[in-house]
C-alpha cells in the first residue's frame, strides 16, 4: 500500500501534468521543474518540444490531463494568448471537478489577480479572443471561467524579477 504522502495512484498514468506556453518557459523554468520532478521520482507529463500542435496531438494531451493526479498550470504573461493553453486549462478545471484532480497554479512573472480578473496581458488576450469568436462566445466564456477558477486556487509565485 502506498504511503499517504505518495503522489501516485493506481488510476493515474502521470503524477503531474505541466500546462505551459512553450515559447515562454520550455527552455527555462518549466524544463528545470520537469527535471527536478523526474529526479525526485515524480512521473510527469511535459509535451515534447519536437511535436507540432494539432488536433490529433492535442487529443493525446487532453488524455494526459485526464490521467494525471496533479495539474500545474504555469501562468506566464502570454499563457492566455495560446488557445491550446486555454483549452488545457478548461480540461484541467473539469478534471478537478469530476476526478478530484489536484490543481496547483504557478504564477511565473504574472500577478494572480491579473489572471483572475483578466487584466493586463490576460485582458488583452481575452479581448482578441472575443473579437475573433464574438462577444458572449461559449468558448471564450469557458476560458474566462477557467482562468478565474484556477487563479482563485492558492498556488505559487515564481517570478524571476522579484
Buried (B, 14 or more C-beta within 10 A) or exposed (E): EEEEEEBBEEEBBBBBBBBBBBEBBBEEBBBEBBEEBEEEEBBBBBBEEEEEEEEEBBEEBBEBBBBBBBBBBBBBBBBBBBBBBBBBBBBBBBBBEEBEBBBBBBBBBBBBEBBBBBEBBBEBBBEEBBEEBEEEBEBBEBBBEBBBBBBEBEBEBBEEEE
